[in-house]
Amino acid sequence: MRSNIGYILAICIFLGGCSVNKYVPEGQSIYVGNKVNVQPDSISKPNVSGVASELEGLVKPPPNKTIFGFPWKVWFYYWIGEPKDEGGLRSWFRKKLGEPPRYATQRIVDINAANMVAYLDNEGYYRSAVKGRIVANKNKKKRTAITEYDAYVMPRYVINELSYVVPDSSLFNRDLVLAKGKTLLRKGDPIRLDVVTAERTRIDQELKGKGYYYFNPDYIIVKVDSTIGRADSTLAPQQVNLYLEVKKETAQTSLKQYFINRIYVNTGTSENKQNDSLPVASTNPFRRGITVTDPGNDYKRRIFYDAIGFRRGNMYTNTMHEVSLQRLVNLQNFRFVKNRFDLVPRSDSALLDVHYDLAPMKKKSLQTVLSASTKSNNLGGSQLDVTWRHRNFFRGAEMLAISGYFGFDVQLGGNRNSSNNIGNEYIRYGAKADLSFPRFIIPFVRIRPEKSQALPKTILSLNYENRIQRNFYTTRSIRGDWSYVWRRNKEVEHTLTPISINFVEPRNINYETYEKIIFDPDTNPLDVQRYLRILETKYLIMGSNYSISYRPTPRPFSKNQVALTGGIDYGGNLLSLFAKKMGSDSIPKEIFGVPVFQYVKLDGDVRYYRTITPSIKWANRLLLGAIKPYGNSKYMQTPQFKQYFGGGSTGIRAFRARSLGPGSYKTDTSTIALLGYQVFADIRMEFNSEIRMKFTDIINGAVFVDAGNIWSFGSADRSGYDERALISSNFLKQVAVGGGIGLRLDFSYLIFRLDLATPFRKPWYTEEIESETPEGEIKYKNPWVFNEIKFGSKSWRKENLILNIAVGLPF
């Protein structure tokens, strides 16, 4: 069968080649590839690593695609033929499967060579040269050719000194010289056109931050002196001096600072007027330098005073310009926001009038969403959401959203248990209401709009959810939160929830499953005890939490990017003061018959990304987290929704979700058969690293390594496992390691991900005996399992090859 397919493919290629050749004009060749040869200067011998690939990326147009030298897309183009209807099915197939022939011409080769020379000049390789030629296929029967380029690269010039040239000490020139402090043009760096362009843009932004509204980066010129090496023998020959100055023809209006005069806001709501018989205020009196025209009288004036940071008499700054626009857009009450600045008509005017024209959105909307998704708990499935929104609920740009949802989840990244599926299948439904205010709702605290990057938010949230664990039990959760979100700049965001109340209880227990777990002789007694606690314990949690996110803006042309997130969550302290003591200290206090959970939880997430080449990126993540019950709850088992688990599509991908740990503990096969993978613990340590490669605009790949585990605090009885699950001084010996390869399909609006992984190190091997000598010496298994890898074994593949299917990148 395989040989027949090979013969058929060979015949098709042969016939296809003939059919393509007959369409190629005499003396022409189909352009199927290019090659760039880089020859460094033989005397100075400059470093030219990476130059060839950079030059090859400049070649235009791209060659026709081939398979083993056969232009298969051109063959499809001719085989499908000329469509009669440009909008028909035949035309669609021709565009998708085929491509018109591109012929190799010397004119295109010369243009590409000139572009390469220009690129080398822009990168500081002055006096370099490039020659190109067409190389036809030696097989005369194949009318194909490639273009070949020989690049003779001279030494790269670097910056010796940067000088700002100013004719006098005027205010503008003083501000221009002050901008030199954060220059991108540093001594010893290569002289590059894109860096010079970025420097001009940086200076323009800095000057606009000081009131120079009409300034433009095109007014700046940078002159390069590459002769300094010959004039000064103490300098290396490949150095340049740069002289930055403002062009002499620049108009004086561009060198003047401007201040804010009047601010006008028009909500554009005349079509929303109430009944003509009712009095409607069309224009608000002038206040704080802001005049608001709101024909529909739909908005309270304070929202514009808060969102617009400009004040009459203040200097214009581009920062406040951008922030004010962003705030108005983020109110989510307007379809678009148009902004303009008008110079006050006066001969010596340095004043600007500011205008904001707003187009309101509909106040009420109903949205239905059917989605497939993966979540941070490594579950994937589908969900139907129906959401009703009311914008401007109290006429202050408040947002009320009420939604109901129904969905189901299945485990991704591991085999689903075929006999029972307890713990692997979920159904959830519930309702949620959120009311968001674009301000702090708190006495005596107010954020000054002219000082903050974004308006703060106060969010009141109420959630009700039933989560059904198939054939087992239902968890009902009722939760209310009062939260504040704010940031002073684009890099740092704070979230504070001073009040969070959560009531959780198990219900609708399937007693057949319950008895099966308890009375099955194969069930591990530890699992019996743990699930008895889960099914018999209710939780009442009243606490607070705070998180901070720091994402510094990378410097221009920096290859490094960092993101930091941290948080603290604690609760139960206040309720425990009013809770009723139940007698023994080992029994937690209760309110209304529900135990009060007292705890503190810390989380940290550090991410580092480095761009190696435009198509290769190195991504890293370090996750740390721990939850510690104390006081009233030091003997209580931590609720699962507050714990951590290991494995899965966004964690240590070589292990199935919720199957890893804790510590060197290994869930036995009978428990897995009955309950699936349901392992949780109090501590998480995890490190992930992967190389991401871009093959095409859609197809990407990755090679990754993951390491980490979870552990429990306290005693074995409280954790629900045995001593192997507890954190100790030897915790590093219990770290699991795995790795693999990944395929990602990037459709811009979503990324479909396939990661195939296998374990490299199994922590439970440190507890499993490999052999025992007659003298009683015990030898434990080597946790590094490279010697066990057997791709040809079906049983090994089933146990150790884990396919993770997910949407979105893991981090």
C-alpha positions in Angstrom: 0.0 0.0 0.0 2.8 2.4 1.0 4.8 1.6 -2.2 1.7 2.2 -4.4 1.2 5.6 -2.8 4.9 6.4 -3.4 4.6 5.5 -7.1 1.4 7.6 -7.5 3.1 10.6 -5.9 6.2 10.2 -8.1 4.1 10.0 -11.2 2.1 13.1 -10.2 5.2 15.1 -9.6 6.7 14.1 -12.9 3.5 14.9 -14.8 3.1 18.1 -12.8 6.6 19.2 -13.6 6.0 18.8 -17.3 2.7 20.7 -17.1 4.4 23.6 -15.3 7.3 23.9 -17.8 5.1 24.3 -20.8 3.6 27.5 -19.2 7.0 29.1 -18.5 8.0 31.6 -21.3 11.1 30.9 -23.2 14.2 32.3 -21.5 12.4 32.6 -18.2 12.9 30.6 -15.0 10.6 30.2 -12.0 12.1 31.8 -8.9 12.2 29.0 -6.2 14.8 30.2 -3.7 17.6 32.5 -2.7 21.0 32.3 -1.0 23.2 34.9 0.7 27.0 34.5 1.1 28.6 36.8 3.5 32.3 37.5 3.1 33.9 39.6 5.9 36.7 42.0 5.1 39.9 40.0 4.9 42.0 42.7 6.7 39.8 43.8 9.6 37.9 40.5 9.9 34.6 41.9 11.4 32.1 39.8 13.3 29.4 38.9 10.8 27.4 36.3 12.7 23.7 36.6 11.9 24.2 39.0 9.1 23.4 36.4 6.4 20.0 35.6 7.9 19.2 39.3 8.3 20.1 40.0 4.7 18.1 37.0 3.5 15.0 38.4 5.3 15.2 41.5 3.0 14.8 39.5 -0.2 11.6 40.4 -2.0 9.4 39.0 -3.4 9.4 35.6 -1.6 10.1 32.7 -3.9 7.6 30.1 -5.1 7.1 27.3 -2.6 8.6 23.9 -3.5 8.8 20.3 -2.4 12.1 18.6 -3.4 12.6 21.4 -5.9 9.1 21.0 -7.4 7.0 24.2 -7.5 3.8 22.5 -6.3 1.8 25.6 -5.7 2.5 26.9 -9.2 1.4 23.5 -10.5 -1.9 23.8 -8.6 -2.3 27.3 -9.9 -2.2 26.1 -13.5 -4.0 22.7 -12.9 -7.1 24.5 -11.4 -7.1 26.8 -14.3 -8.5 30.3 -14.9 -11.9 30.7 -13.0 -14.9 32.2 -14.7 -16.2 33.8 -11.6 -13.7 35.7 -9.3 -16.0 35.1 -6.3 -16.6 31.4 -7.1 -15.4 28.2 -5.5 -12.8 27.6 -8.2 -11.3 31.0 -7.6 -11.1 30.3 -3.8 -9.3 27.0 -4.3 -6.9 28.6 -6.7 -6.0 31.3 -4.2 -5.7 28.9 -1.3 -3.9 26.0 -2.9 -2.0 27.7 -5.7 0.1 30.8 -6.3 1.1 32.5 -9.6 4.6 31.9 -10.9 7.3 34.4 -10.0 10.2 34.7 -12.5 13.8 35.4 -11.6 14.9 38.6 -13.2 18.1 40.6 -12.9 16.2 43.8 -12.2 14.7 42.3 -9.0 18.2 40.9 -8.1 19.7 44.4 -8.4 16.9 46.0 -6.3 17.5 43.4 -3.6 21.2 44.0 -3.7 20.7 47.8 -3.3 18.4 47.2 -0.4 21.0 45.0 1.3 23.6 47.7 0.9 21.2 50.3 2.4 20.5 47.9 5.3 24.2 47.4 6.0 24.7 51.2 5.9 21.8 51.6 8.4 23.4 49.0 10.7 26.8 50.7 10.7 28.6 48.5 8.2 29.8 51.4 6.0 31.4 50.9 2.6 30.1 47.4 2.3 29.0 46.0 -1.1 26.5 43.4 -2.4 26.4 41.7 -5.8 23.6 39.4 -7.0 23.1 37.0 -9.8 20.6 34.4 -11.1 21.7 30.8 -10.8 19.6 28.6 -13.2 18.9 24.9 -12.5 21.6 22.7 -14.0 18.8 20.4 -15.2 17.6 22.1 -18.4 14.3 20.3 -18.2 13.5 22.1 -15.0 13.0 25.8 -15.7 13.7 27.0 -12.2 16.4 29.2 -10.7 17.5 30.7 -7.4 19.1 34.1 -6.8 22.5 34.3 -5.1 24.0 37.3 -3.3 27.6 37.9 -2.3 27.9 40.5 0.5 31.3 42.0 1.2 31.0 43.3 4.7 33.3 46.0 6.2 33.9 46.6 9.9 31.0 48.0 11.9 31.2 51.5 13.2 30.5 52.3 16.8 29.6 55.5 18.7 32.5 57.5 20.2 30.7 60.6 21.4 27.2 62.2 21.2 26.9 66.0 21.2 23.8 68.1 21.4 24.4 71.3 19.3 22.4 74.3 20.5 22.9 77.9 19.3 21.9 79.6 22.6 20.6 79.1 26.2 16.9 79.6 25.5 14.4 77.6 27.5 13.8 75.2 24.7 17.5 74.5 24.2 17.9 73.9 27.9 15.1 71.4 27.8 16.6 69.8 24.7 20.0 69.3 26.4 18.3 67.9 29.5 16.8 65.2 27.3 20.3 63.8 26.8 20.3 62.1 30.2 18.2 59.1 29.0 19.7 58.9 25.5 19.6 55.6 23.6 22.9 56.5 21.7 25.6 55.2 24.0 29.3 55.2 23.7 30.5 51.8 22.3 27.2 50.9 20.7 26.9 50.3 16.9 25.5 53.2 15.0 22.1 52.1 13.8 19.4 54.0 11.9 16.5 52.5 13.9 18.2 53.5 17.2 18.7 57.1 15.8 15.0 57.1 14.8 13.9 55.9 18.2 16.1 58.6 19.8 14.4 61.3 17.9 11.0 59.9 18.9 12.1 59.7 22.6 13.3 63.3 22.5 10.0 64.4 20.9 8.0 62.6 23.6 10.1 64.1 26.4 9.7 67.6 25.0 6.0 67.2 24.6 6.0 66.2 28.3 7.2 69.8 28.9 4.6 71.6 26.9 6.0 71.7 23.4 2.8 70.6 21.7 3.7 71.4 18.1 7.2 69.9 18.2 7.8 67.0 15.8 10.6 64.4 15.6 11.2 65.3 12.0 12.6 68.6 13.3 15.6 66.8 14.7 18.6 65.9 12.6 21.6 63.7 13.6 24.9 64.2 11.7 27.5 61.5 11.6 31.3 62.2 11.4 33.0 58.9 10.4 36.4 60.6 9.8 37.5 61.0 13.4 39.7 57.9 13.3 41.9 59.5 10.6 41.9 62.8 12.4 42.8 61.4 15.8 45.3 58.5 15.8 44.4 57.7 19.4 40.9 56.5 18.3 40.1 53.3 16.6 39.3 53.8 12.9 35.7 52.4 13.0 34.3 55.1 15.3 31.9 58.0 14.8 30.9 61.2 16.5 27.3 62.2 16.4 25.9 65.7 16.4 22.2 66.2 17.2 20.6 69.5 16.5 17.2 71.0 15.6 16.8 72.0 11.9 17.2 75.7 11.3 14.0 75.9 9.3 11.9 74.8 12.3 9.1 77.2 13.0 9.1 79.2 16.3 5.6 77.9 17.2 7.2 74.4 17.5 9.7 75.7 20.1 7.2 77.2 22.4 5.6 75.8 25.5 1.8 75.7 25.6 -0.7 75.8 28.4 -4.4 74.8 28.8 -7.0 77.5 28.4 -10.6 76.0 28.3 -11.8 72.4 28.2 -15.0 71.4 26.4 -16.8 68.1 26.6 -19.7 67.1 24.3 -21.5 63.9 25.1 -23.4 63.9 21.8 -26.6 62.7 23.4 -29.1 65.1 21.8 -30.9 62.1 20.3 -31.5 60.7 23.8 -33.5 63.8 25.1 -36.4 63.2 27.3 -39.9 64.4 26.5 -39.8 67.9 25.1 -42.1 69.1 27.9 -39.5 68.3 30.5 -36.8 70.9 31.2 -33.4 69.6 30.1 -30.1 71.2 31.0 -28.1 71.5 27.9 -24.9 73.0 29.1 -23.3 72.8 32.6 -21.9 76.0 34.0 -18.2 76.5 33.6 -16.4 74.6 36.5 -12.8 73.6 37.1 -12.0 74.9 33.6 -14.3 72.3 32.1 -17.6 73.0 30.2 -19.8 69.9 29.7 -22.5 69.8 27.1 -24.8 67.0 27.9 -28.2 67.5 26.0 -29.6 64.2 27.4 -28.6 65.1 30.9 -27.4 61.4 31.2 -24.1 61.8 33.0 -23.0 63.3 36.3 -20.3 66.0 35.7 -17.9 64.5 38.2 -17.0 61.6 35.9 -15.5 64.0 33.4 -13.7 66.0 36.2 -12.1 62.7 37.3 -11.3 61.3 33.9 -9.8 64.4 32.3 -6.6 65.3 34.0 -6.1 68.7 32.4 -6.9 71.8 34.4 -7.0 75.4 33.3 -3.6 77.0 33.5 -1.7 73.7 33.6 1.0 73.1 31.1 0.2 70.7 28.2 1.9 67.3 28.6 1.6 64.3 26.3 1.3 62.0 29.3 -1.9 63.7 30.5 -3.1 63.8 26.9 -2.8 60.0 26.6 -4.0 59.3 30.1 -7.2 61.4 29.8 -8.1 59.6 26.5 -7.4 56.2 28.0 -9.6 57.0 31.0 -12.5 58.1 28.9 -12.3 55.0 26.8 -12.0 52.7 29.8 -15.2 54.1 31.2 -16.8 51.7 28.6 -19.7 54.1 28.1 -18.6 55.6 24.8 -18.2 54.0 21.3 -15.4 56.4 20.5 -13.6 59.4 21.9 -12.4 62.2 19.6 -10.0 64.7 20.9 -8.5 67.9 19.4 -6.5 70.9 20.6 -7.1 74.4 19.1 -4.7 77.2 19.4 -6.4 80.2 21.0 -6.5 82.9 18.2 -4.1 85.5 19.4 -0.9 86.8 17.9 1.4 85.7 20.7 -0.9 82.9 22.0 0.6 80.0 24.0 -2.8 78.7 25.0 -4.7 75.6 23.8 -8.4 74.9 24.0 -9.1 71.2 24.5 -12.2 69.5 23.0 -13.6 66.0 23.7 -16.4 64.7 21.5 -18.0 61.5 22.8 -20.3 59.0 21.2 -22.3 57.1 23.9 -22.9 53.4 23.7 -26.3 51.9 24.3 -27.0 51.8 28.0 -28.4 48.2 28.1 -27.2 45.1 26.3 -27.7 41.4 26.4 -24.9 39.1 25.4 -24.8 35.4 24.8 -21.5 33.6 24.5 -20.8 29.9 23.8 -17.1 29.2 24.4 -14.6 26.4 24.6 -11.8 27.1 27.0 -9.0 26.0 29.2 -8.6 27.3 32.7 -5.9 27.8 35.3 -7.1 24.6 37.1 -6.2 22.6 34.0 -9.7 21.8 33.1 -11.2 22.3 29.6 -14.7 22.2 28.3 -17.5 24.4 27.2 -19.7 27.0 28.8 -22.8 29.0 27.9 -22.9 32.5 29.4 -25.8 35.0 29.2 -25.0 38.4 30.5 -27.1 41.5 30.9 -25.3 44.8 31.2 -26.4 48.3 32.3 -23.9 51.0 31.6 -24.1 54.2 33.6 -26.3 52.6 36.2 -26.3 55.6 38.6 -25.4 58.2 35.9 -21.8 58.0 37.0 -20.4 55.6 34.4 -21.0 52.6 36.8 -21.3 49.2 35.2 -23.8 46.6 36.4 -23.4 43.1 34.9 -25.7 40.2 35.8 -24.9 36.8 34.2 -26.0 33.2 34.4 -23.9 30.4 33.1 -23.9 26.6 32.6 -20.9 24.6 31.6 -19.0 21.4 31.9 -15.3 20.5 32.3 -13.2 17.5 31.4 -9.6 16.9 32.3 -7.0 17.9 29.7 -3.4 16.7 29.6 -4.1 13.1 30.8 -6.1 10.0 30.2 -9.7 10.1 31.4 -10.5 7.1 33.5 -12.8 4.9 31.5 -14.4 2.9 34.3 -15.7 5.5 36.6 -14.5 9.1 35.9 -15.2 10.2 39.5 -13.2 13.4 39.9 -12.6 13.9 36.2 -16.0 15.1 35.0 -17.7 18.3 36.3 -20.9 20.2 35.6 -21.2 23.8 36.9 -23.9 26.4 36.9 -24.5 29.6 38.7 -25.1 33.3 38.6 -22.9 36.3 39.1 -23.5 40.0 39.7 -20.8 42.7 39.5 -21.2 46.4 40.1 -18.2 48.5 39.2 -17.6 52.2 40.1 -14.9 54.2 38.3 -13.8 55.7 41.6 -13.0 54.8 45.2 -16.1 54.2 47.3 -14.5 54.9 50.6 -14.8 57.9 53.0 -12.0 60.5 53.0 -10.0 58.8 50.3 -9.8 60.3 46.8 -7.4 59.8 43.9 -6.3 63.1 42.3 -6.9 62.6 38.5 -4.0 64.8 37.5 -1.6 62.5 39.4 -2.8 58.9 38.6 -2.3 56.9 35.5 -5.8 55.4 35.6 -9.0 55.9 37.4 -9.4 53.5 40.4 -12.2 51.0 40.5 -14.5 49.8 43.2 -16.0 46.4 42.5 -18.8 44.8 44.4 -19.3 41.1 43.4 -21.7 38.4 44.4 -21.4 34.8 43.1 -23.4 31.7 43.5 -22.2 28.4 42.0 -23.0 24.7 42.2 -20.2 22.5 41.0 -21.2 18.9 40.5 -18.5 16.2 40.6 -19.9 13.5 38.5 -21.4 10.5 40.4 -20.2 11.9 43.7 -21.3 15.1 45.3 -22.1 18.8 44.7 -20.1 21.7 46.1 -22.2 24.9 46.7 -20.4 28.1 47.0 -21.7 31.6 47.9 -19.2 34.4 47.8 -19.3 38.2 48.2 -16.3 40.5 47.6 -15.7 44.2 47.9 -12.5 45.1 46.0 -10.5 48.1 44.9 -8.3 48.2 41.8 -5.9 51.1 41.1 -2.5 51.9 39.5 -0.3 55.0 39.5 1.4 54.1 36.2 1.3 51.5 33.4 3.8 49.2 35.1 2.2 48.6 38.6 -1.3 47.6 39.4 -2.8 47.0 42.9 -5.8 45.0 43.8 -7.1 45.1 47.4 -10.1 43.1 48.7 -10.7 44.3 52.3 -13.9 42.2 52.6 -14.3 38.7 51.1 -16.9 36.3 52.6 -17.2 32.8 51.3 -19.5 30.0 52.4 -18.8 26.5 51.0 -20.6 23.3 51.7 -20.9 19.8 50.2 -24.4 18.7 49.2 -26.3 16.0 47.3 -23.9 13.3 48.2 -24.2 10.1 46.1 -24.2 7.6 49.0 -23.6 4.6 46.7 -20.3 6.2 45.7 -19.8 7.3 49.3 -20.2 3.7 50.6 -18.0 2.3 47.7 -15.2 4.5 48.9 -15.6 3.7 52.5 -16.2 -0.1 52.3 -14.1 -1.0 49.3 -11.2 -3.1 50.7 -8.9 -1.8 48.0 -9.4 1.8 48.9 -6.4 3.4 50.7 -7.5 4.3 54.3 -5.8 7.7 53.9 -8.1 8.4 50.9 -11.1 7.3 53.0 -10.2 9.6 55.8 -9.5 12.5 53.4 -12.8 12.2 51.6 -14.8 11.8 54.7 -13.4 15.2 55.8 -14.2 16.7 52.5 -17.8 15.5 52.5 -18.5 16.3 56.1 -16.9 19.7 56.5 -18.4 23.1 55.7 -16.3 26.3 55.5 -17.0 29.9 56.4 -14.2 32.2 55.4 -14.1 35.9 56.0 -10.9 37.5 55.0 -8.9 40.0 52.9 -6.4 39.8 50.1 -4.0 42.0 48.3 -2.1 41.5 45.1 0.4 43.6 43.1 1.4 43.2 39.5 4.6 44.7 38.1 5.3 44.7 34.4 8.2 47.1 33.7 8.2 48.6 30.2 11.3 47.2 28.3 13.8 49.7 27.1 13.8 50.2 23.3 15.6 47.4 21.5 16.0 45.5 24.7 15.8 41.7 24.4 14.7 41.1 27.9 11.2 41.4 29.5 10.2 40.7 33.1 6.8 40.4 34.8 6.3 40.0 38.6 3.1 39.2 40.5 2.6 38.6 44.2 -0.2 38.5 46.7 -1.2 37.8 50.2 -4.6 36.3 51.3 -5.6 35.9 54.9 -8.8 35.4 56.8 -10.7 34.1 59.8 -9.1 36.4 62.3 -12.2 38.5 62.9 -14.8 35.7 62.8 -12.7 33.6 65.2 -13.2 36.3 67.9 -16.9 35.8 67.8 -17.0 32.1 67.1 -18.3 29.7 69.6 -15.7 27.3 71.2 -16.6 23.7 70.9 -14.7 22.3 73.9 -11.4 20.7 72.9 -8.7 23.0 71.4 -8.4 20.5 68.5 -12.0 21.2 67.5 -12.4 24.5 65.5 -14.7 27.2 66.7 -18.0 27.6 64.9 -20.5 30.2 63.8 -24.1 29.0 63.1 -22.7 25.4 63.1 -20.0 26.2 60.5 -16.3 26.0 61.3 -14.4 29.2 60.9 -11.3 28.7 58.7 -8.3 30.8 59.8 -5.3 30.9 57.5 -2.7 33.0 55.6 -1.7 32.4 52.0 1.2 33.8 50.0 1.8 33.6 46.2 4.5 34.7 43.8 4.9 34.5 40.1 8.1 35.6 38.3 8.4 35.5 34.5 11.4 36.3 32.3 11.4 36.4 28.5 14.4 36.9 26.3 14.3 37.4 22.5 17.2 35.5 21.0 16.3 36.1 17.4 13.1 37.5 15.8 11.8 34.0 15.5 13.2 32.4 18.7 12.1 33.4 22.2 13.2 32.0 25.6 10.4 32.0 28.2 10.8 31.2 31.9 8.5 31.1 34.9 8.9 30.6 38.6 5.8 29.9 40.8 5.9 29.8 44.6 2.9 29.5 46.9 1.9 28.4 50.3 -1.2 28.3 52.5 -0.8 27.9 56.3 -3.8 27.2 58.5 -3.2 28.4 62.1 -5.0 29.4 65.3 -8.6 28.1 65.1 -7.8 25.9 62.1 -4.3 24.5 62.8 -5.8 21.0 63.0 -8.3 21.5 60.0 -7.7 20.0 56.6 -7.2 22.9 54.1 -10.2 23.1 51.7 -9.3 22.0 48.2 -10.3 25.3 46.5 -7.5 27.0 48.5 -4.9 24.3 47.8 -2.5 23.7 44.9 -2.0 20.8 42.6 0.8 19.6 40.2 0.8 18.6 36.6 -1.5 19.5 33.7 -1.3 21.7 30.6 -0.2 24.9 32.4 2.0 23.3 35.0 4.5 20.4 34.9 3.2 19.0 31.6 4.9 15.6 31.9 2.5 14.6 34.7 -1.3 14.4 34.4 -3.3 17.1 36.1 -3.7 16.6 39.9 -1.6 13.4 39.8 1.8 14.7 41.1 2.8 14.5 44.8 2.5 15.6 47.4 6.3 15.1 48.0 7.3 11.6 47.2 3.7 10.3 47.8 2.3 8.3 45.0 -1.4 7.6 44.6 -2.1 3.9 44.3 -3.8 2.4 41.2 -7.0 1.4 43.1 -7.5 5.0 44.3 -7.0 6.3 40.7 -9.5 3.7 39.4 -12.1 4.8 41.9 -11.5 8.5 42.3 -9.3 9.6 39.3 -6.5 12.0 40.0 -7.4 14.2 43.0 -4.1 15.2 44.7 -3.9 18.6 46.5 -1.5 20.2 49.0 -0.5 23.3 50.8 2.8 24.3 49.1 3.7 24.7 45.5 7.2 25.2 43.9 7.4 25.1 40.2 9.8 26.3 37.4 9.1 26.2 33.7 11.4 27.0 30.8 10.8 26.7 27.1 12.3 27.8 23.8 9.6 29.1 21.5 10.2 29.0 17.7 8.2 30.7 15.0 8.2 28.6 11.8 5.5 30.5 9.9 2.9 33.1 10.7 0.6 30.4 12.0 2.8 27.4 12.9 5.0 27.7 15.9 7.0 25.1 18.0 8.5 24.8 21.4 11.0 22.7 23.4 10.3 22.8 27.2 11.4 21.6 30.6 9.3 21.8 33.8 10.3 21.0 37.4 8.6 21.2 40.7 6.2 19.6 43.1 3.6 20.2 45.9 3.9 19.5 49.6 1.8 19.6 52.8 2.3 21.4 56.1 1.9 20.0 59.6 1.1 16.5 60.5 0.3 13.6 58.2 -3.2 13.3 59.8 -4.1 16.9 58.9 -2.7 16.6 55.4 -4.7 13.5 54.5 -1.6 11.7 53.3 1.3 10.1 55.1 4.8 11.3 56.1 6.0 11.3 52.4 3.7 14.2 51.6 5.2 16.6 54.2 7.7 19.4 53.5 11.1 18.7 55.0 14.7 19.7 54.6 15.1 17.1 51.9 12.4 18.6 49.7 14.7 19.2 46.7 15.1 15.4 46.4 11.4 15.2 45.8 11.4 17.6 42.8 9.8 16.1 39.7 11.3 17.0 36.3 9.8 16.5 32.8 10.1 17.9 29.3 8.9 17.6 25.8 8.1 19.3 22.5 5.1 21.5 21.5 3.2 22.6 18.5 1.2 25.8 18.5 -1.2 27.1 15.9 -1.4 30.9 16.2 -4.6 32.3 14.7 -4.0 35.7 16.2 -7.4 35.6 18.0 -6.5 32.4 19.7 -3.5 30.0 20.1 -4.3 26.2 19.8 -1.6 24.3 21.7 -0.4 20.7 21.7 2.4 19.8 24.1 3.8 16.2 24.2 5.8 15.5 27.4 7.5 12.7 29.3 8.9 12.5 32.9 12.6 12.8 33.4 12.5 12.4 37.2 9.9 10.7 39.3 10.1 11.8 43.0 8.3 8.7 44.4 11.2 6.5 43.2 13.2 7.8 46.2 10.9 5.7 48.4 10.6 2.6 46.2 13.0 -0.2 46.8 14.9 -1.5 43.8 16.9 -4.3 45.6 17.9 -5.5 49.0 21.2 -7.3 49.8 21.4 -10.4 52.1 23.1 -8.1 54.6 19.9 -5.9 54.7 21.2 -3.0 52.7 18.5 -1.3 50.7 19.0 0.3 47.3 16.3 2.7 46.2 15.4 3.4 42.6 17.1 6.1 40.7 14.5 8.9 40.3 16.1 10.0 37.0 14.3 7.7 34.5 16.2 8.3 31.2 17.2 4.7 31.2 13.5 3.6 31.2 12.6 5.5 28.1 11.3 3.0 25.5 9.4 4.7 22.7 8.8 1.3 21.1 6.9 0.0 24.1 3.1 0.5 24.0 2.8 0.2 27.7 5.6 2.7 28.3 4.0 5.2 25.9 0.6 4.8 27.5 2.0 5.6 31.0 4.7 8.2 30.2 3.7 10.1 27.1 1.4 12.8 28.1 -0.4 14.9 25.4 -1.6 18.3 26.7 -4.3 20.0 24.6 -5.0 23.6 25.5 -5.9 27.0 24.2 -3.4 29.8 24.9 0.3 29.7 26.0 1.1 28.1 29.3 2.7 31.3 30.6 
